[in-house]
């Protein structure tokens, strides 16, 4: 029986909150420690299920791990056990964790072979591995799919060779995995239509500190000159921009005055602007974001008066991970907005729960929803609901915190996968939330 959150809504929250380290960055950065036999120290690690599972998996594979504190860890991959990765235990464990695919690039670069489980993780539509596998093949790896075991085996007997490639989609994990494989490939690799998210920029900067030669960081065209050896380094994760967006939405929905400390403002891209389009006032104060308590917020229209549309795009566009949050926040705004989720099929399948709570939402198709903001005339009602994926889970939590009465959110393992101690941190702001 998994646990649930019991939430009593309607409280105004107040105070400061510090965002955790970025989950999506952590999975890449922690995999990169396998590129060197030297010690790598990583700080601001989020203490969440997905990340802890990956650290455990590396430990099982022979990486020495010294967890100095919950957010700081030393890794040394000087005696990796490649045989372990062919065991049923590894296959079972890595199959549960989407991030496990990220160790393939480093292993291929350093040892010429890797094993990739068929991915687990969120139920938000197809999440294919084609970009990763095709990229590895272009660098000279052969791959065999073992259907009985649901398992890919990759080998580069003659070593990896640099090449030019145009990715069919700017996949963040795909780009990261290919970059980690290419840093030790012979000659030059050019990756066009590369993802350029801050997470990926962080990975490239870290690899360069380890001795890699990557140029074009932050653009969609990366050029990599292969090197023979990478050394150790220190790296600090960025704050999690999805959490920061979630807290901005939470403040607006609950009419709360919240300061988000150390928000890594320069790395947030278009995120603050999108929340401003919903009418939310926020002030950037140095590296903090201050959200004042607002009675109402009004959704802007486009200049010609037509209804605002908010849609996701690869970076520097708006991240798909925050569309669920924007949708929830719009239910209590004044005005209407069309939410268009282009990048994943099933991300909007939680709106039925918001409709049960009293929100006015028209789900047009699996990708589009029109939200008619009620301007707080009718607060949402508390209900019992279950969370389908990490981001929807937090959106439902935000809805529950603003609703009248008691809500129960089941299946909160999904929330714990991406947000550390979220209940404790919200209680410090004055939220009534408990684990049952």
C-alpha positions as CSV (number, residue, x, y, z in Angstrom):
1,X,0.0,0.0,0.0
2,X,1.7,3.2,-1.1
3,X,1.3,6.3,1.0
4,X,-0.9,9.4,0.3
5,X,-0.9,13.1,1.1
6,X,-3.8,14.4,3.1
7,X,-4.2,18.2,2.4
8,X,-6.4,20.8,4.0
9,X,-6.6,23.7,1.5
10,X,-7.4,27.4,1.8
11,X,-4.4,28.5,3.9
12,X,-2.3,31.4,2.8
13,X,1.4,30.5,3.0
14,X,4.3,32.7,3.9
15,X,8.0,32.5,4.1
16,X,11.1,31.4,2.2
17,X,11.8,28.2,0.4
18,X,15.0,26.9,-1.2
19,X,14.7,24.9,-4.4
20,X,16.4,21.5,-4.6
21,X,19.1,20.6,-7.0
22,X,17.9,19.9,-10.6
23,X,16.7,16.4,-11.0
24,X,17.1,16.3,-14.8
25,X,20.7,17.6,-14.5
26,X,21.5,15.1,-11.7
27,X,20.9,12.0,-13.8
28,X,23.3,13.2,-16.5
29,X,26.0,14.6,-14.2
30,X,26.1,11.5,-11.9
31,X,26.4,9.2,-15.0
32,X,29.3,11.2,-16.2
33,X,31.5,10.2,-13.2
34,X,32.0,6.9,-15.0
35,X,34.1,8.6,-17.6
36,X,37.1,8.9,-15.3
37,X,39.0,6.8,-12.8
38,X,39.7,9.9,-10.8
39,X,37.5,11.3,-8.0
40,X,34.6,13.6,-8.9
41,X,32.8,15.6,-6.2
42,X,29.2,16.7,-6.8
43,X,27.2,19.1,-4.6
44,X,23.5,20.3,-4.5
45,X,22.3,16.7,-5.3
46,X,18.5,16.4,-4.9
47,X,17.7,13.8,-2.3
48,X,15.0,12.1,-4.4
49,X,14.1,8.5,-5.3
50,X,15.2,8.6,-9.0
51,X,18.6,10.1,-8.1
52,X,19.2,7.9,-5.1
53,X,18.4,4.8,-7.2
54,X,21.0,5.8,-9.9
55,X,23.7,6.4,-7.2
56,X,22.9,2.9,-5.7
57,X,23.1,1.4,-9.2
58,X,26.6,2.9,-9.7
59,X,27.6,1.6,-6.3
60,X,26.5,-1.9,-7.3
61,X,28.5,-1.6,-10.5
62,X,31.7,-0.9,-8.5
63,X,31.8,2.9,-8.3
64,X,33.2,4.0,-4.9
65,X,30.7,6.3,-3.3
66,X,31.2,8.5,-0.3
67,X,28.1,10.4,0.6
68,X,29.5,13.3,2.7
69,X,26.0,14.7,3.3
70,X,22.5,14.4,1.7
71,X,23.5,16.8,-1.0
72,X,27.2,16.1,-1.5
73,X,28.8,13.0,-2.8
74,X,32.2,11.9,-3.9
75,X,32.4,9.3,-6.7
76,X,35.4,7.3,-7.9
77,X,34.9,4.9,-10.8
78,X,38.4,3.3,-10.8
79,X,37.2,-0.3,-10.6
80,X,33.9,-0.8,-12.6
81,X,32.5,-4.3,-12.8
82,X,31.3,-4.6,-16.3
83,X,30.1,-8.2,-15.7
84,X,27.6,-7.0,-13.2
85,X,25.8,-5.2,-16.0
86,X,24.9,-8.5,-17.6
87,X,23.3,-9.9,-14.5
88,X,19.5,-10.2,-14.1
89,X,19.9,-8.1,-10.9
90,X,21.2,-5.1,-12.9
91,X,18.6,-5.6,-15.7
92,X,15.8,-5.6,-13.1
93,X,17.1,-2.6,-11.1
94,X,18.0,-0.5,-14.1
95,X,14.7,-1.2,-15.9
96,X,12.9,0.6,-13.1
97,X,14.8,3.8,-13.6
98,X,14.6,5.9,-16.7
99,X,17.9,7.6,-15.9
100,X,19.8,4.3,-16.1
101,X,20.0,4.8,-19.9
102,X,22.4,7.7,-19.2
103,X,25.3,5.4,-18.2
104,X,25.5,3.9,-21.7
105,X,27.4,6.9,-23.2
106,X,30.2,7.0,-20.6
107,X,30.6,3.2,-20.6
108,X,30.8,3.1,-24.4
109,X,33.4,5.9,-24.4
110,X,35.6,4.3,-21.7
111,X,35.2,0.6,-22.2
112,X,33.8,0.1,-25.7
113,X,30.7,-1.6,-24.4
114,X,27.4,-0.8,-22.6
115,X,24.1,-2.2,-21.7
116,X,20.8,-0.3,-21.9
117,X,17.5,-1.4,-20.3
118,X,14.3,-0.6,-22.0
119,X,13.2,2.5,-20.2
120,X,10.8,2.7,-17.2
121,X,9.7,6.0,-15.5
122,X,6.7,8.2,-16.2
123,X,3.6,7.4,-18.1
124,X,3.4,10.4,-20.3
125,X,3.3,8.8,-23.7
126,X,6.0,7.2,-25.8
127,X,9.6,8.1,-24.7
128,X,11.8,6.4,-27.3
129,X,15.4,5.7,-27.2
130,X,16.0,6.0,-30.9
131,X,18.0,9.2,-30.7
132,X,20.5,7.6,-28.2
133,X,20.9,4.4,-30.2
134,X,21.2,6.0,-33.6
135,X,23.7,8.5,-32.2
136,X,25.9,5.7,-30.8
137,X,25.6,3.8,-34.1
138,X,26.9,6.9,-36.0
139,X,29.9,7.0,-33.7
140,X,30.6,3.4,-34.7
141,X,28.9,1.2,-32.0
142,X,26.9,-1.9,-33.0
143,X,23.8,-2.7,-31.1
144,X,21.8,-5.9,-30.5
145,X,18.4,-5.9,-29.0
146,X,17.6,-8.9,-26.7
147,X,13.8,-9.2,-26.9
148,X,13.7,-11.9,-24.2
149,X,15.4,-9.6,-21.7
150,X,14.1,-6.3,-23.0
151,X,17.6,-5.1,-23.2
152,X,20.1,-3.4,-25.6
153,X,23.7,-4.4,-25.8
154,X,26.1,-2.0,-27.4
155,X,29.7,-2.6,-28.5
156,X,32.4,-0.6,-30.2
157,X,35.1,-3.1,-30.8
158,X,37.3,-0.8,-32.9
159,X,36.6,2.3,-30.6
160,X,34.3,5.2,-31.4
161,X,35.1,7.5,-34.3
162,X,34.0,11.2,-34.5
163,X,31.4,12.1,-37.1
164,X,28.8,14.6,-38.2
165,X,25.2,13.9,-37.1
166,X,21.9,15.7,-37.3
167,X,19.5,14.6,-34.5
168,X,15.9,13.8,-35.5
169,X,14.8,15.5,-32.3
170,X,16.7,17.7,-29.8
171,X,16.3,15.1,-27.0
172,X,18.0,16.3,-23.8
173,X,19.0,12.8,-22.6
174,X,19.8,11.7,-26.1
175,X,22.2,14.7,-26.7
176,X,23.8,14.2,-23.2
177,X,24.4,10.5,-23.8
178,X,25.9,11.1,-27.3
179,X,28.1,13.9,-25.9
180,X,29.4,11.7,-23.2
181,X,30.2,9.0,-25.7
182,X,31.8,11.4,-28.2
183,X,34.2,13.2,-25.7
184,X,36.6,10.3,-26.0
185,X,35.9,9.3,-29.6
186,X,38.7,9.6,-32.1
187,X,38.6,12.9,-34.1
188,X,35.8,15.5,-34.3
189,X,32.1,15.0,-33.7
190,X,29.5,17.6,-34.7
191,X,26.0,17.3,-33.2
192,X,23.4,19.5,-35.0
193,X,19.9,20.0,-33.6
194,X,21.4,19.3,-30.2
195,X,19.4,20.1,-27.1
196,X,20.7,23.2,-25.4
197,X,18.9,23.2,-22.0
198,X,20.8,24.6,-19.0
199,X,21.2,20.9,-17.8
200,X,23.1,20.1,-20.9
201,X,25.2,23.2,-20.7
202,X,26.1,22.3,-17.2
203,X,27.1,18.8,-18.3
204,X,29.3,20.2,-21.2
205,X,31.0,22.7,-18.8
206,X,31.7,19.9,-16.3
207,X,33.2,17.6,-19.1
208,X,35.4,20.5,-20.2
209,X,36.7,20.9,-16.7
210,X,37.5,17.2,-16.8
211,X,39.6,17.8,-19.9
212,X,37.0,17.4,-22.8
213,X,37.1,19.8,-25.7
214,X,33.4,20.8,-26.4
215,X,32.6,24.1,-28.2
216,X,29.2,25.6,-29.1
217,X,27.8,25.2,-25.5
218,X,24.4,26.8,-25.3
219,X,23.7,26.5,-29.0
220,X,22.1,23.8,-31.0
221,X,25.4,22.8,-32.7
222,X,28.0,21.2,-30.6
223,X,31.5,20.4,-31.8
224,X,33.6,17.9,-29.8
225,X,37.3,17.1,-30.3
226,X,37.9,13.7,-28.8
227,X,40.5,13.4,-26.0
228,X,42.2,10.2,-24.7
229,X,41.6,10.8,-21.0
230,X,39.3,12.7,-18.6
231,X,40.2,13.6,-15.1
232,X,38.3,14.3,-11.9
233,X,36.6,17.6,-11.0
234,X,34.1,19.3,-8.7
235,X,30.6,20.2,-9.9
236,X,27.6,22.0,-8.4
237,X,24.1,21.4,-9.7
238,X,21.8,24.2,-10.7
239,X,18.6,24.7,-8.7
240,X,15.6,22.8,-10.2
241,X,13.8,25.2,-12.5
242,X,10.7,23.0,-12.5
243,X,10.5,23.3,-8.7
244,X,10.9,27.0,-9.0
245,X,8.1,27.3,-11.5
246,X,6.0,25.0,-9.2
247,X,6.6,27.4,-6.3
248,X,5.7,30.5,-8.3
249,X,2.4,28.8,-9.3
250,X,1.8,27.7,-5.7
251,X,2.2,31.2,-4.4
252,X,-0.3,32.6,-6.9
253,X,-2.9,29.9,-6.4
254,X,-2.8,30.2,-2.6
255,X,-2.5,34.0,-2.5
256,X,0.7,33.6,-0.6
257,X,3.8,35.8,-0.1
258,X,6.7,33.5,-0.9
259,X,10.4,34.2,-1.5
260,X,12.3,31.5,-3.5
261,X,15.9,31.7,-2.4
262,X,19.0,31.0,-4.6
263,X,16.8,30.5,-7.7
264,X,19.6,30.5,-10.3
265,X,17.7,33.3,-12.0
266,X,20.0,33.6,-15.0
267,X,19.3,30.0,-16.0
268,X,15.5,30.2,-15.9
269,X,15.1,31.4,-19.5
270,X,11.5,32.3,-20.4
271,X,9.9,30.7,-17.3
272,X,9.3,33.9,-15.2
273,X,7.9,35.6,-18.3
274,X,5.3,32.9,-18.9
275,X,4.0,33.2,-15.3
276,X,3.8,37.0,-15.8
277,X,1.6,36.3,-18.8
278,X,-0.8,34.7,-16.4
279,X,-0.9,37.9,-14.5
280,X,1.4,36.8,-11.6
281,X,3.5,39.5,-10.2
282,X,7.0,38.4,-9.4
283,X,10.1,40.4,-8.6
284,X,13.7,39.3,-9.2
285,X,15.8,40.4,-6.2
286,X,19.4,39.4,-6.9
287,X,19.3,35.6,-7.2
288,X,15.9,35.4,-5.3
289,X,12.4,35.5,-6.7
290,X,9.8,37.4,-4.5
291,X,6.1,36.7,-5.2
292,X,3.8,39.1,-3.3
293,X,0.4,38.0,-2.0
294,X,-2.1,38.7,-4.8
295,X,-5.9,38.7,-4.5
296,X,-6.4,38.1,-8.2
297,X,-4.3,37.7,-11.3
298,X,-5.5,38.2,-14.8
299,X,-4.4,36.3,-17.9
300,X,-3.0,38.6,-20.6
301,X,-4.3,38.4,-24.2
302,X,-2.1,38.7,-27.3
303,X,-1.8,42.3,-28.6
304,X,-4.6,41.8,-31.1
305,X,-6.9,40.7,-28.3
306,X,-6.9,37.0,-29.1
307,X,-6.8,34.3,-26.4
308,X,-3.3,33.6,-25.0
309,X,-1.8,30.2,-26.0
310,X,1.0,28.7,-23.9
311,X,2.8,25.7,-25.5
312,X,6.0,23.8,-24.9
313,X,9.1,23.9,-27.1
314,X,12.6,22.7,-26.8
315,X,14.9,25.1,-24.9
316,X,15.0,28.1,-25.0
317,X,11.2,27.6,-25.5
318,X,9.0,26.8,-22.5
319,X,9.7,23.5,-20.8
320,X,6.9,20.8,-21.1
321,X,7.4,20.0,-17.4
322,X,5.8,23.2,-16.3
323,X,2.7,23.1,-18.6
324,X,0.7,21.0,-15.9
325,X,1.5,23.7,-13.4
326,X,0.5,26.6,-15.7
327,X,-2.8,24.8,-16.4
328,X,-3.6,24.5,-12.7
329,X,-2.7,28.1,-12.0
330,X,-4.9,29.3,-14.8
331,X,-8.0,27.7,-13.3
332,X,-8.1,30.5,-10.6
333,X,-7.0,33.4,-12.8
334,X,-9.3,35.8,-14.6
335,X,-9.5,35.1,-18.3
336,X,-8.9,32.2,-20.6
337,X,-5.9,30.4,-21.9
338,X,-5.2,27.6,-24.4
339,X,-2.6,25.1,-23.1
340,X,-1.0,23.2,-26.0
341,X,1.2,20.2,-25.0
342,X,3.1,19.3,-28.1
343,X,5.9,17.2,-26.9
344,X,4.1,14.3,-24.9
345,X,0.9,12.5,-25.6
346,X,-0.6,11.9,-22.2
347,X,0.5,14.8,-20.1
348,X,-3.0,16.4,-19.9
349,X,-4.8,13.3,-18.7
350,X,-5.0,14.6,-15.1
351,X,-7.5,17.4,-16.0
352,X,-10.5,15.2,-15.2
353,X,-9.5,15.5,-11.5
354,X,-9.4,19.3,-11.7
355,X,-12.8,19.3,-13.4
356,X,-14.0,17.1,-10.5
357,X,-12.7,19.9,-8.2
358,X,-14.8,22.4,-10.0
359,X,-12.4,23.9,-12.5
360,X,-13.7,24.9,-15.9
361,X,-11.5,23.2,-18.5
362,X,-12.4,21.9,-22.0
363,X,-10.1,19.1,-23.0
364,X,-10.0,19.4,-26.8
365,X,-7.8,16.4,-27.5
366,X,-4.8,14.7,-25.8
367,X,-2.7,17.7,-26.6
368,X,-4.9,20.7,-26.0
369,X,-7.0,22.1,-23.2
370,X,-8.8,25.4,-22.8
371,X,-8.9,26.8,-19.3
372,X,-11.6,29.3,-18.4
373,X,-10.3,31.1,-15.3
374,X,-13.0,31.7,-12.7
375,X,-11.2,34.6,-11.0
376,X,-11.7,32.9,-7.6
377,X,-15.6,33.2,-7.8
378,X,-15.7,29.5,-7.0
379,X,-12.8,28.0,-5.1
380,X,-11.8,24.4,-6.0
381,X,-13.3,21.6,-3.9
382,X,-11.2,19.1,-2.1
383,X,-11.5,15.5,-3.5
384,X,-9.6,12.2,-3.4
385,X,-7.4,11.7,-6.5
386,X,-4.4,9.8,-7.7
387,X,-1.2,11.1,-9.4
388,X,-0.3,9.8,-12.9
389,X,3.2,11.3,-13.2
390,X,5.6,13.5,-11.3
391,X,4.6,16.9,-12.7
392,X,0.8,16.2,-12.6
393,X,1.3,15.1,-9.0
394,X,2.6,18.4,-7.9
395,X,0.0,20.3,-10.0
396,X,-2.7,18.3,-8.1
397,X,-1.0,19.1,-4.8
398,X,-1.0,22.8,-5.7
399,X,-4.7,22.5,-6.6
400,X,-5.4,20.8,-3.2
401,X,-3.6,23.5,-1.2
402,X,-5.8,26.2,-2.8
403,X,-9.1,24.2,-2.5
404,X,-11.8,24.3,0.1
405,X,-11.8,21.3,2.4
406,X,-9.8,18.1,2.5
407,X,-8.1,16.5,-0.5
408,X,-6.3,13.1,-0.5
409,X,-3.7,12.5,-3.2
410,X,-2.8,8.9,-3.7
411,X,0.2,7.3,-5.5
412,X,2.5,10.0,-4.1
413,X,5.5,7.8,-4.9
414,X,5.3,9.6,-8.2
415,X,5.8,13.0,-6.4
416,X,8.6,11.6,-4.3
417,X,10.5,10.6,-7.4
418,X,11.0,14.2,-8.3
419,X,10.5,16.5,-5.3
420,X,12.5,16.1,-2.0
421,X,10.7,16.3,1.4
422,X,8.0,18.3,-0.3
423,X,5.5,17.9,2.6
424,X,8.0,19.1,5.2
425,X,9.1,22.1,3.2
426,X,5.5,23.2,2.5
427,X,4.6,22.8,6.2
428,X,7.3,25.3,7.1
429,X,5.4,27.8,4.9
430,X,2.2,27.1,6.8
431,X,0.6,24.4,4.6
432,X,-1.6,21.7,6.2
433,X,-0.3,18.5,4.7
434,X,0.5,15.1,6.1
435,X,1.6,11.7,4.9
436,X,-0.9,9.0,5.7
